Amino acid sequence: MLDKLKAYGLQGLALALAVLSIYLGFQLYEARLDAESSRSALSAEQASRAGDNAERMRVALDDARATFRKGEIHARNQQEIVDAHAKQERVRAAALAAAAADGERLRDQVRAFTAACGGGEAQSVAAAISDCRDRATTLGALYEAADRQAGEFAAAAEKHADEIRTLKRVIVNDRALSE
C-alpha cells in the first residue's frame, strides 16, 4: 500500500508538474506575444516620429526657401531703387549745373549792364530816354529769366521732396515685408 500511495503521489506530482508546465508555457507564450506587440508598437511609434520629423524638416526647408526668395526679391528691388536714385541724382546734378551756369550768365549780364550805365558821354535827352528804355527792357528780360530760373529751382525742390516721400513709402513697405 505504501507503494500504491507512493505511486499515486508521484502520479499526482507528475500531473501537477504537467499542469504547471502547461500554465508556464501559456504564460511564456503570452509574454512573447506582449513583447512582439510592444516591438511592433515601438516600431510604429518610431516610424511615426520619423514621419513627423521629416514633415517638420520639410516645412522648415520650405520656410527657409521662401525666406531666401523674399531676400532675393528684396535685394533686387533695393538695387533697382538705388540704380534709379543714382540716375535721378545724375540728372539732378546736371540740371543744377546748367542752372548754376545760367545764373552766372545772368549775373555777368547784369554786371555788364550796370557797368555800361552812365559812361560819361554827353547824350541828348531823347538819346538818354531811349537808352533808359532799352536798358529797362534788357533789365526786364534779365529779371524774367531770373524769375523763370527761380521757378525751375522750386520745381526741382518739389520733385526732390516727392522722391523723398516715395523712398519713405518704400522703406515702410520693406518693413512691412519683414514683419
C-alpha positions in Angstrom: 0.0 0.0 0.0 2.8 2.3 0.6 3.9 1.6 -2.9 0.5 2.4 -4.2 0.4 5.6 -2.2 3.8 6.4 -3.4 2.9 5.7 -7.0 -0.3 7.8 -6.7 1.7 10.6 -5.1 4.3 10.6 -7.9 1.5 10.5 -10.4 -0.2 13.5 -8.7 3.1 15.2 -8.6 3.8 14.5 -12.3 0.3 15.7 -13.1 0.8 18.9 -11.1 4.1 19.4 -12.8 2.5 18.9 -16.2 -0.3 21.4 -15.4 2.3 23.8 -14.0 4.4 23.3 -17.2 1.4 24.0 -19.4 0.5 27.0 -17.4 4.0 28.4 -17.5 4.1 27.6 -21.3 1.0 29.7 -21.8 2.5 32.5 -19.6 5.7 32.4 -21.7 3.7 32.5 -24.9 1.6 35.4 -23.7 4.8 37.2 -22.6 6.3 36.6 -26.1 3.1 38.0 -27.7 3.3 41.1 -25.5 7.0 41.6 -26.3 6.2 41.2 -30.1 3.3 43.6 -29.9 5.5 46.1 -27.9 8.2 45.8 -30.6 5.7 46.4 -33.3 4.2 49.4 -31.4 7.7 50.7 -30.8 8.4 50.3 -34.5 5.2 52.1 -35.4 6.0 54.9 -33.0 9.5 55.3 -34.4 8.1 55.3 -37.9 5.5 57.9 -36.9 8.1 60.1 -35.2 10.4 59.8 -38.2 7.5 60.9 -40.4 6.8 63.8 -38.1 10.4 64.8 -38.1 10.6 64.6 -41.9 7.5 66.7 -42.1 9.0 69.3 -39.7 12.2 69.3 -41.7 10.2 69.8 -45.0 8.3 72.7 -43.5 11.5 74.3 -42.2 13.2 73.8 -45.6 10.1 75.3 -47.4 10.2 78.2 -44.9 13.9 78.8 -45.5 13.4 78.7 -49.2 10.5 81.2 -49.0 12.7 83.5 -46.8 15.6 83.2 -49.3 13.3 84.1 -52.2 11.9 87.1 -50.3 15.5 88.1 -49.6 16.4 87.8 -53.3 13.3 89.8 -54.3 14.1 92.4 -51.7 17.7 92.7 -52.7 16.7 93.1 -56.4 14.1 95.7 -55.6 16.6 97.6 -53.4 19.2 97.5 -56.2 16.6 98.9 -58.7 15.7 101.7 -56.2 19.4 102.5 -55.7 20.0 102.5 -59.5 17.0 104.7 -60.2 18.1 107.1 -57.4 21.6 107.3 -58.8 20.2 108.1 -62.2 17.9 110.8 -60.8 20.9 112.2 -58.9 22.9 112.4 -62.1 20.1 114.2 -63.9 19.5 116.5 -61.0 23.2 117.3 -60.8 23.3 118.1 -64.5 20.2 120.3 -64.1 21.7 122.1 -61.2 25.0 122.6 -63.1 23.0 124.1 -66.0 21.0 126.3 -63.7 24.2 127.5 -62.0 25.7 128.3 -65.4 22.5 130.2 -66.3 22.7 132.1 -63.0 26.3 133.0 -63.6 25.4 134.2 -67.2 22.6 136.4 -65.7 25.0 137.9 -63.1 27.5 138.6 -65.9 24.8 140.3 -68.0 23.7 142.4 -65.0 27.3 143.4 -64.2 27.9 144.4 -67.8 24.6 146.3 -67.9 25.4 148.2 -64.8 29.0 148.9 -65.8 27.8 150.5 -69.1 25.4 152.8 -67.3 26.4 156.4 -67.3 29.6 156.1 -69.2 30.0 159.9 -69.0 29.3 160.6 -72.7 27.2 163.6 -73.4 23.9 162.5 -74.7 20.8 164.3 -75.8 17.8 164.0 -73.6 16.0 161.9 -76.3 19.0 159.6 -76.6 19.2 159.2 -72.8 15.5 158.4 -72.6 15.8 155.8 -75.5 18.9 154.4 -73.8 17.0 154.1 -70.5 14.1 152.4 -72.2 16.5 149.9 -73.8 18.2 149.3 -70.5 14.8 148.8 -68.7 13.7 146.3 -71.4 17.0 144.5 -71.1 16.7 144.5 -67.3 13.1 143.3 -67.5 14.2 140.4 -69.7 17.0 139.5 -67.3 14.6 139.6 -64.3 12.2 137.4 -66.3 14.9 134.9 -66.9 15.9 135.0 -63.2 12.2 134.5 -62.2 11.9 131.6 -64.6 15.1 130.1 -63.1 13.8 130.5 -59.6 10.6 128.7 -60.6 12.7 125.9 -62.0 14.6 125.7 -58.7 11.3 125.5 -56.8 10.0 122.7 -59.1 13.3 120.8 -58.6 12.9 121.1 -54.9 9.3 119.9 -55.0 10.5 117.0 -57.2 13.1 116.1 -54.7 10.6 116.2 -51.8 8.4 113.8 -53.9 11.3 111.5 -54.3 11.9 111.6 -50.5 8.3 110.7 -49.9 8.5 107.9 -52.4 11.6 106.5 -50.7 9.9 106.7 -47.3 7.0 104.6 -48.7 9.5 102.1 -50.0 11.1 101.8 -46.5 7.7 101.4 -44.9 6.9 98.7 -47.5 10.2 96.9 -46.8 9.5 97.0 -43.0 6.0 95.5 -43.6 7.6 92.7 -45.7 10.0 91.8 -43.0 7.3 91.6 -40.2 
